[in-house]
Amino acid sequence: MELTLPKAWKRDWDVYERAGELGIDFKTKEEAIRPVKGRRICSVAFTPSGLVFTSGSGGGRGAVTNDDESVEEGFKAGREAGFSHIVTLHWALHPFADLNDVWYCVKVLGMVNSHGGGAFTKSPRVVDGYTSVWHDLFGGPLSRWAEDGEPDSLSGWHARSAVAGFDLPGGCSIEPEMILQIDPNLAMKIIRERGPHI
């Protein structure tokens, strides 16, 4: 069965042009993705269904508080983590495909480093930093290219959880994960030729 994407999920721009405007540095594969040997986890996992799972990527330093300045620093940390995931995803798809082959974003889990007990109430704003990167590149209401909140594509739009109260490893401010969808035939090509993990 051939799958066709609804018009609202299609894009008429090159993702890499937007990445360039955002100042994303794709580095080299060796700089972006550490070798799997000896590591407990992989950076990205591909599935036969075309779902692509990223491991958590940290951004920022220290716990976020309800103070407006701290929350905005958390937002920037979210964008930092988003840039990191974009770079990792680029190299995970390489050399079989690139970011333009991403169909759409599916789900984010955003874990925010903050004091527990329900005292911190602004985790959605912190995770918005991460979300905004995907909207910028693939389309969504938080994109800097959206006009009056109306996106030019919904392929960056995603379901999301923004959860606070975590004591994150390395003291980072946020650790999000992203699930994306690519063509299942492409996923199977990657799995057959390289394996499901990178």
N, C-alpha and C positions, 0 to 999 in steps of 0.2 A: 504494500500500500504506500503510495507516494504522499508525503505530507506537504501541504502548502501553508505558508504563514499568512495570517490576515494582514491586510494593508497597513493597519495601525502598528504592526510590529516590524515592518520593513523600514530600511534606512536608505537615504539617497546621498550619503556622505561617506568619505573614507575615515574610519575610526582613527587612523594614524595621523591624519591632519588635525583632528581635534586634540589628540594626545600631544602633538607638537605645540599647539597653542597653550596647552596646560603645562608645558615644560617637563613632560614625563621623559626620563632618561631610561632607555631600555637596556643599557649596559651590554655586557656579553652574557651568554648562557652560563658560563662558569661563575661570573659574579652574581648572577641573579638566582641561580638554583644550586644549592649545595648537593654534592653527590649523594645518592641514596645509600651507598655502602656504609654500614655501621650506624645509620640513623634509625630511630625507632618508628618514624612516620615518613610518609611521602608528602611532597608539596601539593600535588594535584593527582586526583584519581578519575579516570574515564570509565564510563559504564556502557554496555552494549545499547542501552536505551538512548544514549546521547546526553545523559545527565553528566555534568562535570562538577566534582566536589573539590573545593580548595581547603587546605588546612588553615587554621587560624594564623593571622599575621598581625603582629603588634604594632602600635603607633603611639608616640608620645611617651611621657615619663610621669609617673606618680598618679595618685588617686585624684579624681575629679570631685569638686565640691559644688554646692549650689550657687556659689559666687559667680556672677555673670562672666567675669574675666576667665575664671577657671573653666567654665562651660565652653567658652569660645576657644580656649586652648585645646579642650577635648575635641571640639569640632575639627580643628586643624589636625589633631592626631588621627581622627577618623579619615581625613583626606590622605594623610601620609600612609595609612594602612591600605587605603584603596589603591593608591599609586603602586604600592608594593605588590598587591595582588594582580594588577593589570600587567605589570612586568613579568611576574611569574607565569601568568596565563599565556602571555605572548610566547614565551619560550617553551611552555608545555605543549602548545599547538604546533610549534616549529619542528620540522620543516614541512609538515603535511598540510598545514593551514595557517591562518593568522586571525587576528581579532575581528576582522570583517566577516569571518565565518561563524561567529557567535550568533545564534538565533535570538536568544533573549535571556535575561536574568530571571531566576526563579525565586530564590529565598536567601535571606541574610539572617544570620544569628550574630547580633552585636553584643559582646560582653564588655561592660564598662567597669573599670577599677574605681571603686568608691567605697565609702564607709557603709557598712551594712545596717540592718535594722529599719530600713525604710526611710532613713533620713534624707537620702539623695533622690530627687524627683525629676531630674532633667536628662535622664539617659537617652530619650528620643532625640534631643537636640545634638548630643554628642555623636550618636550613630548616624544622624543626618549628614555629618561630614563624610562618612564612608559612602552612604547612599548617593550623595551628590556627585561623586566621581563617576559612578555607573550611569547616572542620568546624563551627566555631561558628555560621556563618550558614546552611549548607546541610545539616549533619548529618555526623557521623563520630566515631570513637572518641576523638579529642582534643578534642571539643567540651566546653565547660563545662556543656552541658546533657545530656551523655551520663551515664548512670547505671551506675557500676561498669564503665566502658569500653564499655558497650553503647549504641550511638547510636540515636536515634529516627528516623534516616534515613541512607542511605548516599550521598545525592546530593552531598555535599561530599568524599567519599572519592576518592582519585585515585592513579594511578601516579606515580612520582616518581624523579628523580635528584637527589642532593645532592652537588655536586662542589666541591672546594676547590682553592686554589692560584691563584686569579685575581687579577690587578691590575685592579680594576674602575674604570671611568671616574668621575671626580669623587671618588674615594677612598671610595665607599660600602662598607658591610660585606657587603651581599648584593644580588644582582640576580636575581630570579626571573622566570620566564615561566609563564603558565597557558594551557592549552587547555581549553575548555568545550564542552558540547553544548547547543544549543537546537533547537526544532522546525525542521526544514528549510523548512517552509512560511513560518515567521516569518522565517527567514534570507533567503529569496527575496524576501519583501515588503520587507525592509530594503534589500537589494541593488537591487531594481527602483526603489524610491522615493528612495533617498539615495545608493546606491553601496556597495561592499563595505568601504570604508575610512573611518576617522575618526581 
